[in-house]
Every structure is written in C-alpha cells, then in structure tokens.
Amino acid sequence: MFDWANSAYNLVITSTIFPAYYTAITYTEAHGDKVRFFGVSVVNTALSNFALSFAYLFMALVLPILSSVADFKGNKKAFMMVFTYLGGIACMGLFFFKLETLEWGIICFTLAAMGYVGGVLFNNSYLPQIATVDQQDRVSAQGFAYGYVGCVTIQIICFVFILKPEWFGITDPSFAPRLSFLLVGLWWIGFSQIPFAKLPKDRRNGQRVTNDVLRKGFAELRNVWTRLREIPEIKRFLPAFFFYAMGVQTVMIVAAAFGEKVLHLGAPKLIATILIIQLVAIGGAYLMSLLANYIGNVRVLMLVVCIWIGICVSAYYIDHEVQFYILAALVGLVMGGIQSLSRSTYSKMLPVDEADTASFFSFYDVTEKVAIVIGLFSFALIEQVTNNIRYSALCLGIFFVIGLVLLGRMLPLVKNRR
C-alpha cells in the first residue's frame, strides 16, 4: 500500500501530467524552449532534469547518515513518515505553479522528489522483515504491481479533469493539471496511513539525536559497509545495478518530455501512453518474478538489460507515433520487472539481520540515486550541448551495455541460485 500511495507521485509528477504541463507552459513564442531561472537562461527540460539531479544527489549524501541514525535509534518508520509528508505537501504546493512562479514550481518539484526518495528507502528496508527469502521476489513484484494499479487509478481521475474540464465548469486551462498535483499530494499522504498503521512498530530506544548519536550512526554505517564488502555477490551486483539504473530511471523520468519534443504528441496522447506503460508493467513485474524461478534472477536481469539497450537505440530512430507506442509497450514490459527483481535480488543477498535493514538498504538506494544523478545530468547536458534530445537517448544505451557486462561477472557466483 505504500507503493500504491507514493507511485502517484512517480507517475503524475515524474512521468506524465507534470512534464507535459511543464513543457507546455515553459515554451513561448518569444523564447522558444528557453526559460530564465533566477536570471539564468536554460533549456526548459534541462532545467527540470538538473533540478531532479540536485534532489537525488542531496538525498544520496544524507540518506546513509539518516538511515544509520534510524537503525541506531530504532525509529525508521518516523523517518518514513517525515519524508512522505514532505513529498505530499510539496506536491500540493505545485497547485500554485505557473510560468510566472517558475522558481516556486521548481523548488516544490525538487522537494517532492526528495520526499519520494526518502520514503522509498525506508519502505524498501522493510522487505527482509515482512517476507522470507523464498517469498521476496513475489512480495517485491506484488508491491510494484500495487503501485502501478494505484498510480493508474489516480491518473485516470486526473485524466478526467484534464480531458473534460467542461464537466466541472473549469475554464482556466492550467487549473486541471494543477488540481492533479494537489490530488497527488492528498492521495500520497492519505493512503500512506495504511502502511504506517500496519508495518512493524518502531523499536525506539530513547536515544536523543546528539553528536554522540551521530557519531554512533557513522560507526553503524561503517560497520554495515564493512559487512557488505565481505559479500562477493553484493560487491559485483551493486556496480552492475549502478550502471543499468542510470538508464532505467532516466528513461522513466524523461519519456514524456521525449515524446513531446520529438513527435509533438500532445498531453492527452502522452498521458494515455504512460498509462499503457503502467498497465503493461504490472504484468512485467510478475512475469520477471516467475521467470526468475526457472533461470535465476541474474540471468533474467541480463535478458531485460539487453531489451533496454534495444530500446535506447530504437529511440534515436523513431519518427512516427506508432513506433513510439510500440517502444512504450516494451518499456512497460521491462520497467516493472527490472525494478522489482533488482530490489529482491539485493534483499536475498543480505545477511539475516533485521536490526540493520535501513542501513543495508541505504547503500542500495544511494547507488540508485547517484546513478539517477549521473544519468539525468548526462541526458540534460547532452541535450543542452547538442540541442537534440535523440542523442541523449542514444547515449543512455552505453550505461546499459556496461551494466550488462558487469552482470555477466556475477554468473560464476550464482550458478543454480538466485
């Protein structure tokens, strides 16, 4: 249910309505796709990607510290709640975002991303606590599937306001998208109350956050890092995950903007396409989990990464919307599978120690977030320099190729397992 709640942000804000709305309002006859952010001229999509890069980089720096403090104090659910409320309230703040309030919109957009990232870390850390090793692939896939169903549900609700504003007496073209951002915040915070009530309670030990607690938090982090380095599979998995995550997360974030810039599909078609991606991803998550039972997690991940390479190369050449729809369906098929299987694969490699799950997963999440920073920054920089978003998409394929090679190094360690 936490995936159900926070995936509303991931779809509406990251992938569909916000990118379409943002691209539309920041393109003007006088300046084209250039905007001024605190007096600096920048390409509109590059600005949003730079903002996300900053959010993920900042969280990558602070999350290891916060997770170790959470493990030491026994209050990771409290941290999970704080980030959820931060993200939800920031989404509500986007209700006031128009071109004349660009700086406000980018700030809220950045804070919402931080809230999402923080909440996901602590959510992931519960997986070893609520599922046995043999059930973790299925439970991880089920979480992502619930997330896709939840985000599609709220997306359809928002879609009605956007496509049929006259039904509700809406005359301002910007009101329906901005209302969607408000609804996402309410949805995110509202449905999060279910996991907050049902997940294992915090084991608070009464420690106050002092310099001594922070010092012990760093000691906890060093201890976890030392233990991770002693696990050969994780030493090889995290670098592979780092590179292919650069591509996966960047594609998910920029897909809508890519479709609009290259093919000028318009918001309704873009949103419908992303909805199809989410629905296909539900089946993809379960399919990859099932396939992993027969040929192993690592082999399935390698197969999926090969498909991603094909997607990046194909994106460079597409020039018709039918091709974009076919590519979108492929993205949906492999998107849910690679995310859920990556999470459960890492979880299965961890030592059986419930107390340190947040710290252990902080390394997984930081690896992903740093990957997103580099992926988004590279994508934005290539577009800024070449003024051609196709080159950005093509270059993402390089990250997948490196990830595939590194995954291949794991095969000798996982024969007949995982």
Protein Blocks (a to p, Z undefined) as FASTA:
>chain_A
ZZmmmmmmmmmmmmmmmmmmmmmmmpcfklomacceehiacdfklmmmmmmmmmmmmmmm
mmmmmmmmmmmnopakmmmmmmmmmmmmmmmmmmmgcfklmmmmmmmmmmmmmmmmmmmm
mmmmmmmmmpcfklmmmmmmmmmmmmmmmmmmmmmmmmmmmmmmmlnopablklmmmmmm
mmmmmmmmmmmmmmmmmmccdddehiacdfklmmmmmmmmmmmmmmmmmmmklmmmmmmm
mmmmmmmmmmmmmmmmmmmmmnonojmlmmmmmmmmmmmmmmmmmmmmmmmmmnojklmm
mmmmmmmmmmmmmmmmgcbfklmmmmmmmmmmmmmmmmmmmmmmmmmmpccdfklmmmmm
mmmmmmmmmmmmmmmmmmmmmmmmnopaklmmmmmmmmmmmmmmmmmmmmmmmgoiZZ
